[in-house]
Amino acid sequence: MQPIFLDHSLTTPIAASVRESMLPFLSNLYGHPASNHWTGRAAAEAIEDSRSHVASLLDCHPNEIVFTSGGTESVNLGLLGVGRSIGHATDSPHCIISNLEHPAVKQTAARLAKEGWKVSVVCCDSQGLVQPDALESLINAQTRMISVTHGSYQLGTIQPIEDISKLCYDRDILLHTDAAQTVGKIPCMVQQLGVDMLSLSGHKFFAPKGIGVLFIRLGVPIESILYGEGNESGLRPGTPNVPHIVAIGQAAKLAQAGLQSSQQRVAGLLAHFIQTLESLLGGPVNQLCTKSQRLPGVSLIELPGVMASDIQQRLPDICLGLLPQRLSEQHSNGDCVFRSLGLEQERIGSIMRISIGWTTTEEELQRAAYRIADAYESLRDNK
């Protein structure tokens, strides 16, 4: 039986046209983009074409796009590269991040703290949102940089980046957002968001793993965090990964062309899935953070009395999003997202994240609903 993939928040399959776009650069167009012969020029032109496609998706200038190896490197380059560039101008410079951040942001902020920055953490509310007034209360005269995720990788909640950007603009504070969960799924136009930096990862929207982007607004001071032969305006040494750069450019074209229809489709499919599951279980299914604006294809559902990992074990052909054990272990930590939501330890293990994409079919979701309901009732009745 064909597996059913319901974990698009973690990664996505490579789209067919994205895969095809890479093939020439994995075969006869293998030239180095720095070379002055025809294979090198073809590679260099392909890189710039992809840069334009990504810039069009983000509504920015191509010169503001830096290709990286993925979201983690983009975050590191943005926060460390800018932090080191501007930190020396202020005694004890201050940075604020949210408790919703991916470990890439949290650990990079921890690195800044070792380099003399003061780091504060703003917690989300019970609906998984960072409230601008809570963030504002942490701003002080030394605050130079803020990083708040655009879409929570754990919860699927969309953060009020535009409102946060107004706080930053009024105080000359640089704003970074991790948009790995949102680019290609909802509009992420940097001019509208008002951000100075935005990081993203290709494999979250149907490009391969190992390619990412940092948008950095022209004029924002930044220095390289790696050393070697300079590429990407001197910010990223090393030979460019031409096939993957071409791939993320094609993925950006696909996303821009189908963004609105894809949003509507996945939202409708997910709503139907929840309705089917509720019908099978004979009552409403508890969904987290329903009062917040959410990514259209993501839902956290709680099936009480049964561990979500046990349901996954019963259904090896259905790929569910489970909360990693380490999140449960962090529950006693005041920084934990789930403490902010008011969840007790025993409830966390009963939560699964369902996340779908434009390749998901109605038939797959129908089949998954029946299988999940059957496994849940069997495990619950055998307790």
C-alpha positions as CSV (number, residue, x, y, z in Angstrom):
1,M,0.0,0.0,0.0
2,Q,1.3,3.5,-0.9
3,P,2.4,5.4,2.2
4,I,0.4,8.5,3.2
5,F,2.6,11.5,4.0
6,L,1.0,13.8,6.6
7,D,4.2,15.5,7.8
8,H,4.7,18.4,5.3
9,S,5.8,20.7,8.1
10,L,8.9,18.7,8.5
11,T,9.8,18.2,4.8
12,T,8.1,17.9,1.4
13,P,8.7,15.7,-1.7
14,I,10.6,17.2,-4.6
15,A,8.1,18.5,-7.2
16,A,8.5,16.8,-10.6
17,S,9.3,20.0,-12.5
18,V,11.9,20.9,-9.8
19,R,13.6,17.5,-10.2
20,E,13.6,18.0,-14.0
21,S,15.1,21.4,-13.7
22,M,18.1,20.0,-11.9
23,L,19.0,17.3,-14.4
24,P,20.9,19.3,-17.0
25,F,23.2,20.6,-14.2
26,L,23.8,17.1,-13.0
27,S,24.9,15.9,-16.4
28,N,26.3,18.0,-19.3
29,L,26.0,21.5,-17.7
30,Y,28.5,20.7,-14.9
31,G,30.7,23.8,-15.3
32,H,31.9,26.0,-12.4
33,P,29.9,29.3,-12.5
34,A,33.2,31.2,-12.1
35,S,34.6,29.8,-15.4
36,N,34.7,31.9,-18.5
37,H,33.8,29.1,-20.9
38,W,30.3,28.2,-22.0
39,T,29.5,25.6,-19.3
40,G,30.6,28.1,-16.6
41,R,28.5,30.9,-18.2
42,A,25.5,28.6,-18.4
43,A,25.8,27.8,-14.7
44,A,26.3,31.4,-13.7
45,E,23.2,32.5,-15.8
46,A,21.1,29.7,-14.2
47,I,22.1,30.9,-10.7
48,E,21.0,34.5,-11.5
49,D,17.8,33.3,-13.1
50,S,17.0,31.4,-9.8
51,R,17.9,34.4,-7.8
52,S,15.4,36.5,-9.7
53,H,12.6,33.8,-9.2
54,V,13.2,33.8,-5.5
55,A,13.3,37.6,-5.3
56,S,10.0,37.7,-7.2
57,L,8.4,35.4,-4.7
58,L,9.6,37.5,-1.8
59,D,9.1,40.8,-3.5
60,C,12.6,42.1,-3.2
61,H,15.6,42.9,-5.3
62,P,17.7,40.0,-6.6
63,N,20.8,41.5,-5.0
64,E,19.1,41.0,-1.6
65,I,19.1,37.2,-2.1
66,V,21.9,35.0,-0.7
67,F,21.9,31.3,-1.4
68,T,23.0,29.0,1.4
69,S,23.0,25.3,2.3
70,G,19.6,25.5,4.1
71,G,17.6,27.3,6.7
72,T,20.0,26.7,9.5
73,E,22.9,28.3,7.7
74,S,20.7,31.2,6.6
75,V,19.8,31.9,10.3
76,N,23.4,31.7,11.4
77,L,24.5,34.0,8.6
78,G,21.8,36.5,9.3
79,L,22.0,36.6,13.1
80,L,25.7,36.1,13.6
81,G,26.8,38.0,10.5
82,V,24.7,41.0,11.4
83,G,25.2,40.6,15.1
84,R,29.0,40.7,14.8
85,S,28.8,43.6,12.4
86,I,26.7,45.9,14.6
87,G,27.5,44.5,18.1
88,H,30.7,46.4,18.6
89,A,28.9,49.8,18.3
90,T,26.9,49.2,21.5
91,D,27.9,48.2,25.0
92,S,26.1,45.0,25.9
93,P,23.9,44.9,22.8
94,H,20.5,43.3,23.3
95,C,18.6,40.8,21.2
96,I,15.1,39.4,21.7
97,I,13.9,36.0,20.4
98,S,10.6,34.2,21.0
99,N,10.2,30.8,22.7
100,L,8.6,29.6,19.4
101,E,11.9,29.7,17.6
102,H,13.6,26.7,15.9
103,P,16.8,25.5,17.6
104,A,18.7,27.1,14.8
105,V,17.6,30.5,16.1
106,K,17.8,29.6,19.8
107,Q,21.3,28.2,19.5
108,T,22.6,31.0,17.3
109,A,21.2,33.5,19.9
110,A,23.1,31.5,22.6
111,R,26.3,32.0,20.5
112,L,25.6,35.7,20.4
113,A,25.3,35.7,24.2
114,K,28.8,34.1,24.5
115,E,30.0,37.0,22.3
116,G,28.7,39.7,24.6
117,W,25.1,40.1,23.6
118,K,22.3,40.1,26.2
119,V,19.5,37.8,25.0
120,S,15.8,37.9,26.2
121,V,13.0,35.5,25.3
122,V,9.4,36.5,24.8
123,C,6.9,33.8,25.4
124,C,3.8,33.2,23.2
125,D,0.3,33.3,24.7
126,S,-2.1,30.4,25.2
127,Q,-3.0,30.5,21.5
128,G,0.6,30.2,20.3
129,L,1.0,33.9,19.4
130,V,3.7,36.4,20.3
131,Q,1.9,39.5,21.3
132,P,3.5,42.7,20.2
133,D,2.9,44.4,23.6
134,A,4.7,41.5,25.4
135,L,7.6,41.9,23.0
136,E,7.6,45.7,23.5
137,S,7.9,45.3,27.2
138,L,11.3,43.6,26.7
139,I,12.8,46.3,24.4
140,N,15.4,48.6,26.0
141,A,17.8,51.2,24.9
142,Q,20.4,48.6,23.9
143,T,18.1,46.4,21.8
144,R,19.5,46.1,18.4
145,M,18.0,43.0,16.9
146,I,14.8,40.9,17.2
147,S,14.1,37.5,15.7
148,V,10.5,36.1,15.7
149,T,9.5,33.2,13.5
150,H,6.9,33.8,10.8
151,G,5.2,30.5,11.3
152,S,5.7,28.2,14.3
153,Y,7.3,24.9,13.2
154,Q,5.7,23.2,16.2
155,L,2.2,24.8,16.2
156,G,1.6,26.2,12.7
157,T,0.5,29.5,14.1
158,I,1.3,32.6,12.0
159,Q,3.0,35.4,14.0
160,P,2.1,39.1,13.7
161,I,5.3,40.1,12.0
162,E,3.9,43.2,10.4
163,D,2.9,44.6,13.8
164,I,6.3,43.6,15.3
165,S,8.1,45.3,12.4
166,K,6.4,48.6,13.3
167,L,7.9,48.4,16.8
168,C,11.3,47.8,15.3
169,Y,11.1,50.5,12.7
170,D,10.2,53.1,15.2
171,R,13.3,52.2,17.3
172,D,15.8,51.5,14.6
173,I,15.9,47.8,15.6
174,L,16.8,45.1,12.9
175,L,14.1,42.4,12.5
176,H,14.8,38.8,11.3
177,T,12.1,36.2,10.7
178,D,12.5,32.5,10.2
179,A,10.0,31.9,7.3
180,A,10.9,28.2,6.7
181,Q,7.3,27.2,7.5
182,T,5.6,29.9,5.5
183,V,7.4,30.6,2.2
184,G,5.6,28.8,-0.6
185,K,2.5,28.2,1.6
186,I,1.3,31.7,2.3
187,P,2.3,35.2,0.9
188,C,5.7,36.2,2.3
189,M,6.5,39.5,0.8
190,V,9.3,41.2,2.7
191,Q,8.2,44.7,1.9
192,Q,4.8,44.0,3.4
193,L,6.2,42.1,6.4
194,G,8.7,44.9,7.0
195,V,11.6,42.7,7.9
196,D,15.3,43.3,7.4
197,M,16.2,39.6,7.2
198,L,14.3,36.5,6.3
199,S,15.6,32.9,6.2
200,L,14.0,30.0,4.4
201,S,14.7,26.4,3.5
202,G,14.0,24.8,0.1
203,H,12.9,21.4,1.3
204,K,9.9,22.9,3.0
205,F,8.3,23.8,-0.3
206,F,9.1,21.1,-2.8
207,A,12.8,21.7,-3.5
208,P,15.6,19.3,-2.3
209,K,17.3,19.3,1.0
210,G,20.5,21.2,1.2
211,I,19.5,24.6,-0.2
212,G,18.3,27.7,1.5
213,V,18.1,31.5,1.2
214,L,18.8,34.5,3.3
215,F,17.1,37.7,2.3
216,I,19.0,40.7,3.7
217,R,17.8,44.2,3.0
218,L,20.2,46.3,1.1
219,G,22.1,48.6,3.5
220,V,21.9,46.2,6.5
221,P,25.5,45.7,7.7
222,I,26.6,42.1,7.6
223,E,29.9,40.1,7.6
224,S,30.7,36.6,6.5
225,I,30.8,33.9,9.2
226,L,32.8,31.5,6.9
227,Y,36.1,32.0,5.2
228,G,37.4,31.0,1.8
229,E,36.9,32.0,-1.8
230,G,34.1,34.5,-1.8
231,N,30.7,34.0,-3.5
232,E,27.3,35.4,-3.0
233,S,28.6,39.0,-2.7
234,G,31.5,37.7,-0.5
235,L,29.1,36.4,2.1
236,R,29.4,32.7,1.3
237,P,32.7,31.1,0.3
238,G,32.8,27.8,-1.6
239,T,31.6,26.5,-4.9
240,P,27.9,27.2,-5.5
241,N,25.6,24.2,-5.5
242,V,24.2,24.9,-9.0
243,P,21.7,22.1,-9.3
244,H,20.1,22.9,-5.9
245,I,20.1,26.6,-6.6
246,V,18.3,25.9,-9.9
247,A,15.8,23.7,-8.0
248,I,14.9,26.3,-5.5
249,G,14.3,28.9,-8.3
250,Q,11.9,26.5,-10.0
251,A,10.2,25.8,-6.6
252,A,9.8,29.5,-6.2
253,K,8.2,29.8,-9.6
254,L,5.8,27.0,-8.8
255,A,4.9,28.5,-5.4
256,Q,4.2,32.0,-6.9
257,A,2.0,30.6,-9.7
258,G,-0.1,28.4,-7.4
259,L,0.0,30.1,-4.0
260,Q,-3.7,31.2,-3.8
261,S,-5.2,28.0,-5.2
262,S,-3.0,25.8,-3.1
263,Q,-3.9,27.6,0.1
264,Q,-7.6,27.2,-0.5
265,R,-7.2,23.6,-1.6
266,V,-5.2,22.4,1.4
267,A,-7.4,24.3,3.9
268,G,-10.5,22.6,2.4
269,L,-8.8,19.2,2.5
270,L,-7.7,19.5,6.1
271,A,-11.2,20.7,7.2
272,H,-12.8,17.7,5.5
273,F,-10.2,15.4,7.2
274,I,-11.1,16.8,10.7
275,Q,-14.8,16.5,10.0
276,T,-14.4,12.8,8.9
277,L,-12.3,12.0,12.0
278,E,-14.9,13.6,14.2
279,S,-17.7,11.7,12.6
280,L,-15.8,8.4,13.1
281,L,-15.0,9.2,16.7
282,G,-18.5,10.4,17.5
283,G,-17.6,13.8,18.7
284,P,-15.4,16.9,18.3
285,V,-11.6,16.5,18.1
286,N,-9.6,18.9,20.2
287,Q,-7.4,21.1,18.0
288,L,-4.8,23.4,19.5
289,C,-4.5,27.2,18.9
290,T,-7.7,27.4,16.8
291,K,-8.3,31.0,17.7
292,S,-5.0,32.0,16.0
293,Q,-4.3,32.6,12.4
294,R,-2.7,29.3,11.2
295,L,-1.0,27.8,8.2
296,P,-3.7,26.5,6.0
297,G,-2.6,22.8,5.9
298,V,-1.5,22.3,9.6
299,S,-3.5,21.2,12.6
300,L,-2.4,19.9,16.0
301,I,-5.0,17.4,17.2
302,E,-5.2,15.8,20.7
303,L,-6.5,12.3,21.1
304,P,-6.7,11.9,24.9
305,G,-5.8,8.8,26.8
306,V,-3.5,7.4,24.1
307,M,0.1,8.2,23.1
308,A,0.4,9.5,19.6
309,S,3.6,7.5,19.2
310,D,1.6,4.3,19.9
311,I,-0.8,5.3,17.1
312,Q,2.1,5.9,14.8
313,Q,3.5,2.5,15.7
314,R,0.2,0.9,14.7
315,L,0.2,2.8,11.4
316,P,3.7,2.5,9.9
317,D,2.5,3.4,6.4
318,I,1.0,6.8,7.6
319,C,3.6,9.4,8.3
320,L,2.4,11.6,11.2
321,G,4.0,14.5,12.8
322,L,4.8,13.7,16.4
323,L,6.2,15.9,19.1
324,P,9.8,14.8,19.7
325,Q,10.5,13.4,23.1
326,R,12.9,16.2,23.8
327,L,10.0,18.6,23.7
328,S,8.3,16.6,26.5
329,E,11.5,16.7,28.4
330,Q,11.6,20.5,28.1
331,H,8.1,20.9,29.5
332,S,9.5,21.8,33.0
333,N,11.6,24.5,31.4
334,G,9.9,28.0,31.5
335,D,11.0,28.5,27.9
336,C,8.8,25.6,26.7
337,V,6.1,26.4,24.1
338,F,3.7,23.9,25.6
339,R,3.9,25.4,29.1
340,S,2.8,28.7,27.4
341,L,-0.2,26.9,26.0
342,G,-1.2,25.7,29.4
343,L,-0.7,22.0,28.7
344,E,0.2,19.5,31.3
345,Q,2.9,17.0,30.8
346,E,0.6,14.0,30.3
347,R,-1.3,15.8,27.5
348,I,1.7,16.5,25.3
349,G,2.2,12.9,24.3
350,S,-1.3,12.6,23.0
351,I,-0.9,15.4,20.4
352,M,0.0,14.8,16.8
353,R,0.6,17.3,14.0
354,I,-1.2,16.8,10.8
355,S,0.4,18.8,8.0
356,I,-0.5,18.4,4.3
357,G,0.6,19.9,1.0
358,W,-0.6,20.4,-2.6
359,T,0.4,16.8,-3.4
360,T,-2.0,15.4,-0.7
361,T,-5.2,13.8,-2.1
362,E,-8.7,13.6,-0.7
363,E,-8.5,9.8,-1.0
364,E,-5.4,9.7,1.1
365,L,-6.9,11.8,3.9
366,Q,-10.1,9.8,3.9
367,R,-8.1,6.6,4.3
368,A,-5.9,8.1,7.0
369,A,-8.9,9.3,9.0
370,Y,-10.4,5.8,9.1
371,R,-7.1,4.2,10.0
372,I,-6.3,6.8,12.7
373,A,-9.7,6.5,14.3
374,D,-9.5,2.7,14.2
375,A,-6.1,2.6,15.8
376,Y,-7.1,5.2,18.5
377,E,-10.2,3.4,19.5
378,S,-8.4,0.1,19.6
379,L,-5.6,1.4,21.8
380,R,-8.0,3.3,24.1
381,D,-10.3,0.3,24.6
382,N,-7.4,-2.0,25.4
383,K,-6.1,0.3,28.2
